[in-house]
Amino acid sequence: MKHETANTQLSRRQWLKAASCSVGGLALTELVAQTSQAGLLSPRIAHFPPKAKRVIFLFINGGPSQFESFDFKPELKANGGKKGQNKGKLLAPLYDFAQHGESGMWISEAFPHLAKQADELCMLNGMTGPSRAHPIAIPMLHTGEFKFQRPSMGAWVLYGLGTENQNLPGFFTIKPTRTFGGPANYGSAFLPSTFQATRLGWSGQSIQTASISNLQSQHGLAANPERTALALAQKMNEELLGQTADVRGVIDSLNLSEQMRDAVPEVMDLSRESKATLDMYGVDEKSTDDFARQCLLARRLSEAGVRFVEVSTTGWDHHSGLDKFKSKAETIDKPIAALLADLKQRGLLDETLVLWSGEFGRQPETQILSGKETLGRDHNSTGYTAWLAGGGTKGGLTHGATDALGYKTVEGEVHLHDLHATMLHLLGLDHKKLVYRFGGRDFRLTNIYGKVVQEIIA
C-alpha cells in the first residue's frame, strides 16, 4: 500500500473547519484522513480463518498488583515481613484468594464478580515486558515500540481487516490518558490516518460529559447550517477531485461524518438498554457508574461492528495506599464481569477477544520512598499478570507462572510481542505478513520479534 499525503488549499481547509461542527471532535478532528484513499476501511479477507472478529482492550493504567488480584502466592503470604531480594521487606498479599469455577482458578477476594467468570478467563501469569518505566511500557503495550512513534494495536487491526460498519469508525478509544504516549497510543503513525482511533473524552473526565461534548457543535451552528457548510465543502472537494486523487479520502471521511450524525448518538444512547442490563453493569451505582457506562458502551460499539475498542481506567500505580486496592477494584469488577456475561448471552464472546492488562505489574516487596517503607509496591516488568477472554482462547486456563515469591517469570513466558502476535493470530492475521512499507523498509506491530502462544488457543 502506498502512503500518500494530501496537498490541500488554505481556503478549502477553512471550509473543512466550518464543516467540522457536524460532529465536533469526532468527525474531522479525529477522523479526517488527509492521507487516506477510497476503500481503506472496507472489510478485507484475513490471512486465514479467524477465531475472533473484534477486540475490546481493557487498559488498567498504572500497573495493577498481581498479588492482590490474580497471582496466588502462598509462600509470599507465609514469608511476609522477611527481607526481600531488593531494598524492601516481603509484603504479604493483602487479600485472601480462593479457587473459582470448574477450572479452580485462583482469584482474589477483591474481584468477587469477576471470579464468577473464572471459566471464561485465560490467565497469563507469566507476562514480561521491556521496561518498568511508564513512559516506555505504556507505548510498548499500545504500539510495540517506544523509541519511535509506531501505529497502535487498533490501527494495525483496522489496517489488516477494515471495518464491518460503514456508519461508524472502526477504532474507538474511551477516556485515554494524555500522558506517556498520549494520542500516539491510539494513533496511526505512518499508516494512513484513516486507521487512527476516534477518541471519546479524556482520562479524568466523566464519560457522560465526554459522550455529549464530543457530539456537540463547536461553533454554535444549528443542524441545517452545519449540513449546508458540509455540502459546500463536499462540492469543493468534488471539483478538486478532478485535479488530484488525494481528495478522495477527505470526501469519504466527510461522508462518514454525516452518517455518524445519526449512528453515533444511537449507539451511545444507553437508555435503549433494559434496567436489568444497566443494573448488571452497575450503571448509576456510585462506585461503578463511570466504568460501567464505558464497558456497556464498548459492548454496544462492538455489537455495532466496531473492530477495536479500548477502555481505560487510571489510578493503579500503588507505590503507597495499597490498602485502597480493594475499593479501586470495586470500580471495575462488576462492570467487567457484566461485560463478559453480556457478550456471552448475546453470542458475541466467542468472536470477541477481551484483553485485560496494565503496562506491567508490581514487586513482592514493600515500596521504599524517601528512605521509608510504605504500604505499596514498586513496578515489575519481569513477571506480571494479564488475561484474555473469548475470541478463541482457552477459558479456565492459567498459563505461565512466576517464581514462588513473584519476582520474575519462570514458566510459560509471554512477552508483549508474543501477546501482540497472538492477538493478531486470533483475528486471522499473520503478524509476520501484516506489514506496511515506509521509509524504505517493512514495518509490523511485532517489529522483528513475537511468537504466537499456541498453548492458550482453543
C-alpha positions in Angstrom: 0.0 0.0 0.0 1.4 3.3 -1.0 1.4 6.1 1.6 0.2 9.4 0.2 -0.2 12.9 1.6 -2.9 15.2 0.6 -1.9 18.6 -0.9 -4.8 20.8 0.1 -5.5 24.5 -0.3 -5.9 27.0 2.5 -9.4 28.2 1.5 -10.5 24.5 1.4 -9.2 23.9 4.9 -11.2 26.9 6.1 -14.3 25.3 4.8 -13.4 21.9 6.3 -13.0 23.7 9.6 -16.5 25.1 9.3 -17.8 21.6 8.3 -16.2 20.1 11.3 -19.0 21.3 13.6 -21.2 18.5 12.2 -20.0 16.1 14.9 -17.3 18.2 16.6 -14.1 16.4 17.5 -15.4 13.0 16.4 -15.9 13.7 12.7 -12.9 15.8 11.5 -10.5 16.5 14.3 -10.3 12.7 14.9 -11.4 11.2 11.5 -10.5 13.3 8.5 -7.7 11.3 6.9 -5.6 13.6 4.8 -3.5 10.6 3.9 -6.4 8.2 3.2 -7.7 6.7 0.0 -11.0 5.3 -1.0 -11.8 1.9 0.3 -9.3 1.8 3.1 -12.0 0.9 5.7 -13.8 -1.7 3.6 -13.8 -5.2 5.1 -10.9 -7.3 4.0 -10.2 -11.1 3.9 -7.9 -12.3 6.7 -4.8 -14.3 6.1 -6.6 -17.4 7.5 -9.9 -18.2 9.1 -10.2 -16.1 12.3 -11.4 -17.1 15.7 -12.2 -13.5 16.7 -13.7 -10.7 14.7 -13.0 -7.8 17.1 -11.1 -6.7 20.2 -12.1 -5.0 23.4 -9.0 -3.8 25.3 -9.4 -3.0 29.0 -6.3 -0.9 29.8 -5.6 -0.9 33.6 -3.3 2.2 33.6 -0.6 2.3 36.3 0.4 -1.3 36.7 -2.1 -3.3 38.8 -0.7 -5.5 41.5 -1.0 -9.2 40.6 -0.5 -10.1 44.2 -3.8 -8.5 45.2 -5.7 -9.7 42.1 -4.9 -12.9 40.0 -1.5 -14.4 41.0 -1.9 -16.6 44.2 1.4 -16.7 46.2 1.1 -18.7 49.4 4.8 -18.5 50.0 4.8 -14.8 49.8 2.0 -14.7 52.4 4.0 -17.1 54.6 7.1 -15.0 54.4 5.7 -11.5 54.7 7.9 -9.2 56.7 11.1 -11.0 55.9 14.0 -9.3 54.0 13.4 -9.3 50.2 15.9 -9.5 47.4 16.0 -5.8 46.9 15.7 -3.0 49.5 12.3 -3.7 51.0 10.7 -6.4 53.1 8.5 -9.0 51.5 4.9 -7.8 51.6 2.3 -10.5 52.0 -0.8 -10.2 49.8 -3.4 -8.0 51.5 -6.4 -10.2 50.5 -7.3 -13.8 50.6 -7.5 -15.9 47.4 -9.9 -18.7 46.6 -10.4 -21.1 43.7 -13.4 -20.5 41.4 -15.3 -22.2 38.6 -14.8 -25.7 37.3 -11.3 -24.7 36.5 -10.4 -23.9 40.1 -8.8 -20.6 39.0 -7.3 -18.6 41.9 -8.7 -15.1 42.2 -8.5 -12.6 45.0 -11.5 -11.6 47.1 -11.0 -8.1 45.6 -12.8 -9.4 42.4 -15.9 -11.3 43.6 -17.9 -10.6 40.5 -15.1 -11.4 38.0 -14.5 -14.6 40.0 -17.9 -15.9 38.8 -16.5 -15.6 35.2 -13.4 -17.7 36.0 -14.1 -20.3 33.4 -14.2 -17.6 30.7 -10.7 -16.2 31.6 -7.4 -17.3 30.1 -5.0 -16.1 32.8 -1.5 -15.2 31.7 0.7 -15.2 34.9 4.0 -15.2 33.1 3.8 -11.8 31.3 7.0 -9.9 30.7 7.9 -6.5 29.1 10.9 -4.5 28.2 10.7 -1.8 30.9 9.4 -0.9 34.3 9.1 2.8 33.5 5.7 4.1 32.5 6.9 6.3 29.6 8.4 3.2 27.9 6.0 0.5 29.0 2.7 2.2 28.0 3.8 3.0 24.4 5.2 -0.6 24.2 1.9 -2.1 25.2 0.0 0.0 22.8 2.3 0.1 19.8 5.1 -2.4 20.3 7.8 0.3 20.3 8.8 3.3 22.3 11.9 4.7 20.6 10.0 5.9 17.6 6.3 6.5 17.0 4.6 3.4 15.7 0.9 2.6 14.8 -1.2 1.4 17.7 -2.6 -2.1 18.1 -6.1 -0.8 17.0 -4.7 0.9 13.9 -2.9 -2.3 12.8 -6.1 -4.3 13.3 -8.1 -1.8 11.3 -5.5 -1.7 8.6 -5.5 -5.5 8.4 -9.2 -6.2 8.5 -11.1 -3.0 7.7 -14.4 -2.3 9.4 -17.8 -4.1 9.4 -19.8 -0.9 9.9 -19.7 1.9 7.3 -21.6 4.3 9.6 -19.1 4.2 12.5 -15.3 4.4 12.8 -13.6 1.1 13.1 -11.5 2.0 16.1 -12.6 3.8 19.3 -10.7 4.8 22.4 -12.7 5.8 25.5 -11.1 8.2 28.0 -7.4 7.6 27.1 -4.6 9.1 29.1 -2.9 12.3 27.9 0.5 11.2 29.3 3.1 8.6 28.5 2.5 8.5 24.8 -0.8 10.3 24.8 -2.5 10.4 21.4 0.3 8.2 19.9 -1.1 5.3 22.0 -4.2 5.3 19.7 -2.7 6.9 16.6 -1.8 5.5 13.2 1.8 7.0 12.9 2.9 6.3 9.3 -0.2 4.3 8.4 -2.9 6.4 6.7 -4.7 8.4 9.4 -7.9 6.7 8.5 -6.8 4.0 10.8 -6.3 6.1 14.0 -8.9 5.9 16.8 -11.9 8.1 17.4 -11.5 9.5 20.9 -14.3 9.8 23.4 -13.2 12.1 26.2 -10.0 12.1 28.3 -8.9 10.4 31.4 -10.4 12.1 34.4 -13.4 13.3 32.5 -16.9 11.9 33.2 -17.9 9.6 30.4 -21.4 11.2 30.4 -19.8 14.6 29.8 -17.4 13.2 27.3 -20.1 11.5 25.3 -22.1 14.7 25.0 -19.3 17.2 24.4 -17.8 15.3 21.5 -21.1 15.3 19.7 -22.0 19.0 20.2 -21.5 21.7 17.7 -18.3 23.5 18.5 -19.2 26.6 16.5 -22.8 27.2 17.8 -24.4 26.4 14.5 -27.8 24.6 14.2 -28.2 21.4 12.2 -29.2 22.9 8.9 -26.3 25.4 8.7 -23.9 22.6 9.6 -25.3 20.5 6.7 -25.1 23.4 4.4 -21.4 24.0 5.3 -20.7 20.3 4.8 -22.4 20.2 1.5 -20.5 23.2 0.2 -17.2 21.6 1.4 -18.0 18.4 -0.4 -18.9 20.3 -3.6 -15.5 22.0 -3.5 -13.9 18.6 -2.8 -15.6 17.1 -5.8 -14.3 19.8 -8.0 -10.8 19.3 -6.7 -11.1 15.6 -7.3 -10.6 16.1 -11.0 -7.2 17.7 -10.2 -5.9 15.2 -7.5 -6.9 11.9 -6.2 -5.7 12.9 -2.7 -9.1 14.5 -2.1 -10.9 11.1 -2.3 -10.1 10.2 1.3 -11.4 13.5 2.7 -14.6 13.1 0.7 -15.1 9.7 2.2 -14.3 10.9 5.7 -16.8 13.7 5.4 -19.4 11.3 4.1 -18.8 9.2 7.2 -19.1 12.1 9.5 -22.5 12.8 8.1 -23.5 9.2 8.6 -22.2 9.3 12.1 -24.5 12.2 13.0 -27.3 9.6 13.4 -25.3 6.4 14.1 -23.1 7.7 17.0 -25.9 9.1 19.2 -27.9 5.9 18.7 -25.1 3.6 19.7 -24.2 5.8 22.6 -27.8 6.0 23.9 -27.7 3.7 27.0 -31.4 4.4 27.7 -32.1 1.9 25.0 -30.8 -0.8 27.4 -33.1 -2.6 29.8 -33.0 -1.8 33.5 -31.7 -5.3 34.2 -28.8 -4.7 31.9 -28.0 -1.3 33.4 -28.1 -2.9 36.9 -25.9 -5.8 35.8 -23.2 -3.4 34.8 -23.6 -1.1 37.8 -24.8 1.9 36.0 -25.9 4.6 38.4 -24.1 2.9 41.3 -21.7 5.4 43.0 -18.5 3.3 42.8 -19.1 1.7 39.4 -21.2 4.1 37.3 -18.5 5.7 35.2 -16.6 2.5 34.2 -19.9 0.6 33.9 -21.0 3.1 31.2 -17.7 2.7 29.4 -17.9 -1.1 29.4 -21.5 -1.1 28.2 -20.6 1.4 25.5 -17.8 -0.9 24.5 -20.3 -3.7 24.1 -22.6 -1.6 22.1 -19.8 -0.4 19.8 -18.6 -3.9 19.3 -22.0 -5.2 18.6 -22.5 -2.4 16.0 -19.4 -3.7 14.1 -16.6 -1.6 15.5 -13.4 -3.6 15.1 -11.3 -2.4 18.1 -12.5 -0.6 21.3 -10.2 0.4 24.1 -11.5 1.3 27.6 -9.1 2.8 30.1 -9.1 3.1 33.9 -6.4 5.0 35.8 -5.2 5.1 39.4 -3.5 1.7 39.7 0.1 2.9 40.4 0.1 1.8 44.1 3.5 2.9 45.4 1.6 3.6 48.6 -2.0 3.3 49.7 -2.2 -0.4 48.6 -4.8 -0.8 51.3 -7.1 1.1 48.9 -6.7 -1.6 46.2 -9.9 -3.4 47.0 -12.0 -0.2 46.8 -10.3 0.6 43.5 -11.0 -3.0 42.2 -14.7 -2.5 43.1 -14.9 0.3 40.5 -14.2 -2.2 37.6 -15.0 -5.7 39.0 -18.8 -5.7 38.4 -18.7 -3.8 35.1 -16.1 -6.2 33.6 -17.9 -9.3 34.8 -21.1 -7.9 33.3 -19.3 -7.2 30.0 -18.2 -10.8 29.7 -21.6 -12.2 30.8 -23.4 -9.8 28.4 -21.2 -10.7 25.4 -21.7 -14.4 26.2 -25.5 -14.2 26.4 -25.6 -12.4 23.1 -23.5 -14.9 21.4 -20.7 -12.4 20.9 -18.0 -13.6 23.4 -16.7 -16.4 21.1 -16.0 -13.9 18.4 -14.8 -11.0 20.6 -11.3 -11.1 22.1 -11.3 -9.3 25.5 -7.8 -8.2 26.8 -7.2 -7.0 30.4 -3.7 -5.7 31.0 -1.7 -2.9 32.6 1.7 -1.8 31.3 3.4 -4.0 34.0 2.8 -5.4 37.4 4.3 -4.9 40.9 7.1 -6.2 43.1 6.6 -8.6 46.0 8.3 -6.2 48.4 7.3 -3.0 50.2 8.0 0.2 48.4 10.8 2.4 49.8 10.0 6.1 49.4 12.4 8.8 50.8 14.2 6.1 52.7 11.0 4.8 54.4 8.8 1.8 53.8 5.3 2.4 52.6 2.3 0.1 52.2 2.9 -0.1 48.5 4.8 -2.0 45.7 7.2 -0.8 43.1 7.0 -1.6 39.4 7.8 -5.1 38.0 8.1 -5.9 34.3 9.8 -9.3 34.7 6.8 -11.2 35.8 3.2 -10.0 36.0 -0.4 -10.9 35.0 -2.7 -10.1 32.1 -5.8 -12.1 31.0 -7.8 -12.8 27.8 -11.3 -13.9 27.4 -13.4 -15.2 24.4 -12.1 -14.8 20.9 -10.8 -18.3 20.5 -8.8 -18.5 23.8 -9.0 -21.3 26.3 -11.3 -20.3 29.1 -10.4 -21.5 32.6 -6.7 -21.9 31.7 -3.9 -20.5 33.9 -0.8 -20.2 31.7 2.6 -19.4 32.9 4.0 -18.7 36.4 6.4 -16.5 38.3 8.8 -17.8 41.0 7.4 -18.7 44.4 7.7 -15.1 45.6 6.7 -13.4 42.3 9.9 -11.6 41.3 10.1 -13.0 37.7 8.6 -15.3 35.2 9.9 -18.9 35.4 7.4 -20.7 33.2 5.2 -20.0 30.2 6.7 -16.6 29.5 4.5 -14.3 27.3 6.4 -11.2 26.2 4.4 -8.2 24.9 5.5 -9.0 21.4 4.1 -12.5 21.9 0.8 -11.0 23.2 0.5 -8.9 20.1 1.4 -11.7 17.7 -1.3 -13.9 19.4 -3.9 -11.2 19.3 -3.4 -10.8 15.5 -3.4 -14.6 15.0 -6.8 -14.9 16.7 -8.1 -12.3 14.3 -6.8 -14.3 11.4 -3.8 -12.1 10.8 -0.2 -13.4 10.4 1.9 -10.9 12.4 4.9 -11.5 10.1 2.8 -10.7 7.0 0.8 -7.8 8.3 3.4 -5.2 7.1 3.5 -1.7 5.8 6.3 -0.3 3.8 7.5 3.1 5.0 10.8 4.8 4.6 12.3 2.0 2.6 11.6 -0.8 4.9 8.7 -3.0 6.0 7.2 -2.4 9.5 4.9 -4.6 11.6 3.4 -4.4 15.0 5.8 -7.0 16.4 8.9 -5.5 14.9 11.2 -8.4 14.3 10.0 -10.4 17.3 7.0 -12.2 18.6 5.6 -15.7 18.6 2.1 -17.0 18.7 1.3 -18.6 22.1 -0.4 -21.7 20.7 -1.0 -23.2 24.2 -3.7 -20.7 25.0 -5.6 -21.0 21.7 -8.8 -23.2 21.8 
